[in-house]
Amino acid sequence: MLYAVVLFLHSWLRWGVVVLGVLTLGRSLLGWLRARAWTPADRRLQLFFVSAFDLQLLLGMTLYFALSPLTPRSMEALRTNLSVSFLRFFSLEHPVMMLLALIAAHVASALSRRAGEAQRKHRVWAVGLLVAMLLIALGIPWPWLSHGRPLFRGF
């Protein structure tokens, strides 16, 4: 039962991360292109995105290391399972992509906070966030892929 709850939360929180990421990216791109001031609202949105993504990773790691019935079996024969696209995606590709995306978001957030002028803050954040969002898009199990999952999961 706990597995189903955490999987449900992980499945739905991804949309919060994606929506916050798109909003944050749009705001930062506009700030960069229009040389707009870096405001407390920009910082708040940045913090909300990174925090939601941190929570998403925590839920994912809980699934991966503690609750998933798939992970222990796929780790037992990792070399063999790398040839099975479904197992390779969920045991290796998905977690690595998302971890790299989170690292990109954290690095961009830290670098943008240290950047001097507002336009540079927006540029650093926008570029880092764009990298993170591309990695997120590559790591989502879209329904049309062979290893796909539903866009909206129920209990």
Backbone as JSON, one array per atom type, in Angstrom:
{
  "sequence": "MLYAVVLFLHSWLRWGVVVLGVLTLGRSLLGWLRARAWTPADRRLQLFFVSAFDLQLLLGMTLYFALSPLTPRSMEALRTNLSVSFLRFFSLEHPVMMLLALIAAHVASALSRRAGEAQRKHRVWAVGLLVAMLLIALGIPWPWLSHGRPLFRGF",
  "N": [[0.82, -1.2, 0.0], [1.93, 1.26, 0.82], [3.81, 1.57, -1.18], [2.12, 2.07, -3.41], [1.01, 4.54, -2.67], [3.25, 6.26, -2.49], [4.18, 6.02, -5.11], [2.0, 7.12, -6.48], [2.1, 9.79, -5.49], [4.64, 10.53, -6.44], [4.2, 10.32, -9.17], [2.27, 12.34, -9.61], [3.45, 14.66, -8.54], [5.42, 15.17, -10.36], [4.22, 16.69, -12.33], [3.84, 19.1, -11.05], [6.51, 19.85, -10.75], [7.26, 20.05, -13.46], [5.47, 22.06, -14.42], [6.14, 24.23, -12.7], [8.81, 24.44, -13.49], [8.56, 25.21, -16.21], [7.18, 27.66, -15.93], [9.06, 29.08, -14.39], [11.26, 29.04, -16.11], [10.23, 30.51, -18.3], [9.79, 33.01, -17.06], [12.4, 33.66, -16.3], [13.73, 33.72, -18.77], [12.41, 35.9, -19.96], [13.21, 37.88, -18.16], [15.95, 37.9, -18.64], [16.1, 38.56, -21.42], [14.79, 41.01, -21.48], [16.22, 42.52, -19.76], [15.38, 42.76, -17.11], [14.88, 43.51, -13.64], [16.13, 41.4, -11.0], [13.97, 39.94, -8.9], [12.46, 39.51, -5.58], [10.34, 37.76, -6.08], [11.27, 36.31, -8.25], [13.33, 34.88, -7.04], [11.83, 33.44, -5.14], [10.23, 31.8, -6.81], [12.24, 30.34, -8.03], [13.23, 29.0, -5.78], [10.92, 27.52, -5.04], [10.71, 25.82, -7.27], [13.16, 24.33, -7.17], [12.88, 23.18, -4.64], [10.51, 21.65, -4.92], [11.44, 19.87, -6.82], [13.49, 18.64, -5.37], [11.93, 17.3, -3.45], [10.56, 15.59, -5.16], [12.69, 14.03, -6.07], [13.38, 12.82, -3.67], [11.08, 11.26, -3.16], [11.27, 9.6, -5.4], [13.72, 8.3, -4.88], [13.0, 6.94, -2.6], [11.15, 5.16, -3.65], [12.88, 3.78, -5.41], [15.01, 2.7, -3.79], [13.77, 1.58, -1.54], [11.01, 0.75, -1.79], [10.21, -0.26, -4.32], [9.2, -3.1, -6.17], [10.52, -3.84, -8.4], [13.2, -2.88, -8.54], [15.07, -4.36, -6.75], [15.16, -6.86, -8.06], [16.01, -6.13, -10.62], [18.51, -5.17, -10.07], [19.9, -7.39, -9.25], [20.64, -8.8, -11.52], [21.97, -6.9, -13.19], [23.66, -6.46, -15.46], [22.62, -8.23, -17.39], [20.01, -7.27, -17.53], [20.33, -4.78, -18.69], [20.02, -5.06, -21.37], [17.34, -5.16, -21.73], [14.98, -2.93, -22.54], [12.91, -1.73, -20.96], [13.59, -2.42, -18.27], [16.17, -1.32, -18.18], [15.61, 1.39, -18.53], [14.12, 2.11, -16.17], [15.8, 1.23, -14.11], [18.23, 2.46, -14.55], [18.47, 4.62, -16.61], [16.33, 6.53, -16.14], [16.66, 7.29, -13.31], [19.31, 8.33, -13.43], [19.15, 10.41, -15.36], [17.33, 12.14, -14.06], [18.69, 12.73, -11.71], [20.93, 14.07, -12.75], [19.56, 16.25, -13.87], [18.57, 17.46, -11.56], [20.97, 18.17, -10.32], [21.91, 20.01, -12.21], [19.94, 22.0, -11.9], [20.35, 22.77, -9.21], [23.03, 23.7, -9.3], [22.78, 25.79, -11.17], [21.01, 27.42, -9.76], [22.56, 28.12, -7.51], [24.74, 29.42, -8.78], [23.4, 31.52, -10.05], [22.52, 32.99, -7.88], [24.9, 33.99, -6.98], [25.74, 35.57, -9.05], [26.41, 38.82, -10.26], [24.99, 41.18, -11.59], [21.51, 41.74, -12.45], [20.59, 40.88, -15.0], [22.49, 38.99, -15.66], [22.04, 37.14, -13.61], [19.49, 36.2, -14.35], [20.16, 35.09, -16.87], [22.05, 33.04, -16.26], [20.47, 31.4, -14.63], [18.36, 30.79, -16.41], [19.67, 29.37, -18.48], [20.77, 27.17, -17.07], [18.41, 26.09, -16.07], [17.11, 25.44, -18.43], [18.75, 23.35, -19.34], [18.26, 21.54, -17.24], [15.48, 21.12, -17.58], [15.41, 19.95, -20.12], [16.75, 17.54, -19.6], [14.93, 16.48, -17.76], [12.69, 16.15, -19.44], [13.71, 14.17, -21.13], [13.94, 12.11, -19.32], [11.42, 11.4, -18.43], [8.93, 8.89, -18.32], [7.27, 8.79, -20.92], [3.99, 8.12, -22.23], [3.9, 7.11, -24.88], [6.24, 5.8, -25.32], [8.13, 2.7, -25.32], [8.54, 1.88, -22.72], [6.74, 3.37, -21.4], [4.55, 5.2, -19.16], [1.31, 5.98, -17.75], [0.1, 9.36, -18.25], [-1.32, 10.51, -16.18], [-1.64, 9.12, -13.15], [-3.67, 6.93, -11.24], [-4.96, 5.59, -8.12]],
  "CA": [[0.0, 0.0, 0.0], [2.83, 2.42, 0.87], [4.36, 1.69, -2.53], [1.12, 2.7, -4.28], [0.86, 5.94, -2.26], [4.45, 7.0, -2.89], [4.18, 6.04, -6.58], [0.98, 8.1, -6.86], [2.64, 11.13, -5.21], [5.76, 10.74, -7.37], [3.62, 10.51, -10.5], [1.57, 13.63, -9.7], [4.36, 15.77, -8.25], [6.2, 15.49, -11.56], [3.56, 17.77, -13.06], [4.19, 20.32, -10.32], [7.89, 20.18, -11.12], [7.27, 20.47, -14.87], [4.77, 23.36, -14.53], [7.0, 25.23, -12.06], [9.98, 24.6, -14.35], [8.19, 25.99, -17.4], [6.92, 29.03, -15.48], [10.32, 29.68, -13.97], [12.06, 29.25, -17.31], [9.66, 31.64, -19.03], [10.05, 34.25, -16.31], [13.83, 33.96, -16.34], [14.06, 34.12, -20.15], [11.94, 37.28, -20.12], [14.09, 38.73, -17.37], [17.22, 37.97, -19.34], [15.95, 39.26, -22.7], [14.31, 42.38, -21.25], [17.1, 43.12, -18.75], [14.51, 43.07, -15.97], [15.49, 43.33, -12.32], [15.93, 40.13, -10.3], [13.11, 40.32, -7.78], [12.18, 38.44, -4.61], [9.44, 36.79, -6.71], [12.12, 35.42, -9.05], [14.01, 33.99, -6.09], [10.83, 32.53, -4.58], [9.87, 30.82, -7.83], [13.42, 29.49, -8.14], [13.24, 28.17, -4.59], [9.81, 26.58, -5.15], [11.04, 24.81, -8.27], [14.21, 23.45, -6.67], [12.33, 22.43, -3.5], [9.59, 20.63, -5.46], [12.28, 18.87, -7.48], [14.13, 17.89, -4.28], [10.92, 16.39, -2.9], [10.33, 14.59, -6.2], [13.81, 13.1, -6.03], [13.26, 12.05, -2.42], [10.06, 10.25, -3.41], [11.83, 8.65, -6.37], [14.73, 7.48, -4.21], [12.27, 6.04, -1.7], [10.67, 4.08, -4.51], [14.0, 3.05, -5.99], [15.83, 1.97, -2.83], [13.05, 0.96, -0.43], [9.67, 0.21, -2.0], [9.94, -0.84, -5.63], [9.42, -4.53, -6.33], [11.32, -4.02, -9.6], [14.61, -2.55, -8.37], [15.95, -5.43, -6.26], [15.32, -7.89, -9.09], [16.81, -5.62, -11.74], [19.89, -4.98, -9.62], [20.52, -8.71, -9.13], [21.21, -9.18, -12.82], [22.01, -5.61, -13.89], [24.28, -6.58, -16.78], [21.65, -8.89, -18.27], [18.83, -6.43, -17.68], [20.61, -3.61, -19.51], [19.56, -5.33, -22.73], [15.87, -5.05, -21.72], [14.79, -1.47, -22.49], [12.05, -1.36, -19.83], [14.38, -2.52, -17.05], [17.27, -0.36, -18.27], [15.09, 2.74, -18.32], [13.75, 2.37, -14.78], [16.87, 0.96, -13.15], [19.42, 3.25, -14.82], [18.31, 5.85, -17.37], [15.45, 7.48, -15.46], [17.28, 7.91, -12.13], [20.5, 9.11, -13.79], [18.69, 11.65, -16.0], [16.71, 13.02, -13.08], [19.75, 13.2, -10.81], [21.68, 15.09, -13.5], [18.7, 17.42, -13.97], [18.56, 18.12, -10.25], [22.29, 18.8, -10.15], [21.92, 21.21, -13.07], [19.08, 23.01, -11.27], [21.01, 23.29, -8.01], [24.21, 24.47, -9.71], [22.3, 27.03, -11.77], [20.44, 28.23, -8.69], [23.67, 28.67, -6.72], [25.5, 30.36, -9.6], [22.6, 32.72, -10.3], [22.52, 33.79, -6.64], [26.21, 34.64, -6.85], [25.95, 36.47, -10.18], [26.29, 40.21, -9.83], [23.89, 41.97, -12.14], [20.24, 41.04, -12.59], [20.48, 40.2, -16.29], [23.35, 37.8, -15.58], [21.32, 36.18, -12.77], [18.45, 35.58, -15.19], [20.78, 34.29, -17.92], [22.62, 31.83, -15.66], [19.35, 30.57, -14.19], [17.63, 30.32, -17.58], [20.46, 28.35, -19.18], [20.8, 25.98, -16.21], [17.06, 25.53, -16.01], [16.86, 24.83, -19.73], [19.44, 22.06, -19.31], [17.51, 20.67, -16.32], [14.19, 20.77, -18.18], [15.66, 18.99, -21.21], [17.03, 16.25, -18.96], [13.66, 16.0, -17.21], [11.88, 15.68, -20.57], [14.27, 12.91, -21.6], [13.82, 11.09, -18.29], [10.02, 11.07, -18.11], [8.44, 7.73, -19.08], [6.12, 9.21, -21.7], [3.13, 6.96, -22.56], [4.1, 6.58, -26.22], [7.49, 5.03, -25.36], [7.95, 1.28, -25.0], [8.55, 1.76, -21.26], [5.9, 4.48, -20.96], [3.58, 5.13, -18.07], [0.23, 6.95, -18.0], [0.39, 10.74, -17.87], [-1.94, 10.75, -14.87], [-1.8, 7.82, -12.5], [-4.61, 6.86, -10.13], [-4.62, 4.54, -7.15]],
  "C": [[0.86, 1.26, 0.0], [3.46, 2.66, -0.5], [3.4, 2.43, -3.45], [0.97, 4.18, -3.94], [2.05, 6.76, -2.73], [4.54, 7.09, -4.41], [3.17, 7.06, -7.1], [1.51, 9.53, -6.65], [3.77, 11.48, -6.17], [5.24, 11.03, -8.78], [2.96, 11.88, -10.65], [2.48, 14.82, -9.42], [5.2, 16.13, -9.47], [5.57, 16.63, -12.33], [3.77, 19.11, -12.36], [5.58, 20.79, -10.68], [7.95, 20.71, -12.55], [6.62, 21.85, -15.02], [5.62, 24.47, -13.9], [8.25, 25.5, -12.91], [9.69, 25.46, -15.57], [7.92, 27.44, -17.02], [8.21, 29.76, -15.11], [11.21, 29.97, -15.17], [11.54, 30.44, -18.11], [9.95, 32.97, -18.36], [11.53, 34.65, -16.4], [14.28, 34.37, -17.75], [13.62, 35.55, -20.42], [12.82, 38.26, -19.35], [15.42, 38.95, -18.04], [17.1, 38.84, -20.59], [15.53, 40.72, -22.53], [15.13, 43.13, -20.21], [16.3, 43.59, -17.54], [15.25, 42.81, -14.67], [15.2, 41.93, -11.79], [15.17, 40.47, -9.02], [12.99, 39.2, -6.75], [11.23, 37.38, -5.19], [10.23, 35.81, -7.58], [12.81, 34.41, -8.14], [13.04, 32.98, -5.48], [10.46, 31.43, -5.57], [11.02, 29.83, -8.04], [13.47, 28.5, -6.97], [12.12, 27.14, -4.61], [10.13, 25.46, -6.13], [12.06, 23.81, -7.72], [13.69, 22.61, -5.5], [11.37, 21.33, -3.96], [10.39, 19.51, -6.12], [13.02, 18.02, -6.45], [13.16, 16.87, -3.69], [10.64, 15.26, -3.89], [11.46, 13.56, -6.2], [13.76, 12.23, -4.78], [12.22, 10.94, -2.57], [10.58, 9.17, -4.36], [12.87, 7.74, -5.74], [14.09, 6.51, -3.22], [11.71, 4.86, -2.49], [11.82, 3.17, -4.93], [14.7, 2.15, -4.97], [15.02, 1.2, -1.78], [11.77, 0.22, -0.83], [9.45, -0.56, -3.3], [10.18, -2.36, -5.66], [10.34, -4.81, -7.53], [12.81, -3.85, -9.34], [15.46, -3.69, -7.82], [16.21, -6.51, -7.32], [16.19, -7.39, -10.24], [18.26, -5.41, -11.34], [20.63, -6.31, -9.49], [21.24, -9.11, -10.41], [21.31, -7.94, -13.7], [22.57, -5.75, -15.3], [23.31, -7.2, -17.78], [20.47, -7.96, -18.55], [19.08, -5.16, -18.49], [20.17, -3.81, -20.96], [18.03, -5.26, -22.85], [15.53, -3.58, -21.51], [13.96, -1.01, -21.29], [12.85, -1.35, -18.53], [15.52, -1.51, -17.04], [16.77, 1.05, -17.99], [14.84, 3.01, -16.84], [14.86, 2.08, -13.78], [18.08, 1.85, -13.37], [19.12, 4.61, -15.46], [17.48, 6.9, -16.64], [16.12, 8.09, -14.23], [18.51, 8.76, -12.47], [20.1, 10.44, -14.43], [18.14, 12.64, -14.97], [17.74, 13.55, -12.08], [20.59, 14.27, -11.49], [20.86, 16.37, -13.64], [18.67, 18.19, -12.66], [19.88, 18.8, -9.96], [22.37, 20.07, -10.98], [21.09, 22.33, -12.45], [19.75, 23.61, -10.04], [22.23, 24.15, -8.35], [23.78, 25.82, -10.3], [21.72, 27.96, -10.72], [21.55, 28.9, -7.87], [24.46, 29.71, -7.52], [24.71, 31.64, -9.86], [22.54, 33.6, -9.06], [23.82, 34.56, -6.49], [26.5, 35.63, -7.98], [25.66, 37.9, -9.75], [25.04, 40.91, -10.34], [22.67, 41.1, -12.42], [20.16, 40.27, -13.91], [21.34, 38.93, -16.3], [22.69, 36.73, -14.7], [20.27, 35.43, -13.59], [19.06, 34.66, -16.24], [21.32, 32.97, -17.36], [21.5, 30.87, -15.25], [18.61, 29.98, -15.38], [18.39, 29.2, -18.3], [20.51, 27.06, -18.36], [19.45, 25.3, -16.14], [16.68, 24.87, -17.33], [17.52, 23.46, -19.81], [18.66, 21.08, -18.43], [16.2, 20.21, -16.95], [14.34, 19.8, -19.35], [15.95, 17.6, -20.65], [15.76, 15.64, -18.36], [12.79, 15.42, -18.33], [12.39, 14.34, -21.1], [14.06, 11.78, -20.59], [12.41, 10.71, -17.91], [9.59, 9.86, -18.95], [7.15, 8.06, -19.83], [5.32, 8.01, -22.17], [3.4, 6.35, -23.93], [5.43, 5.82, -26.37], [7.23, 3.58, -24.96], [7.9, 1.05, -23.48], [7.64, 2.82, -20.62], [4.95, 4.15, -19.83], [2.47, 6.14, -18.38], [0.64, 8.36, -17.56], [-0.16, 11.06, -16.5], [-2.29, 9.41, -14.26], [-2.82, 7.95, -11.37], [-4.18, 5.78, -9.16], [-4.97, 3.2, -7.68]]
}
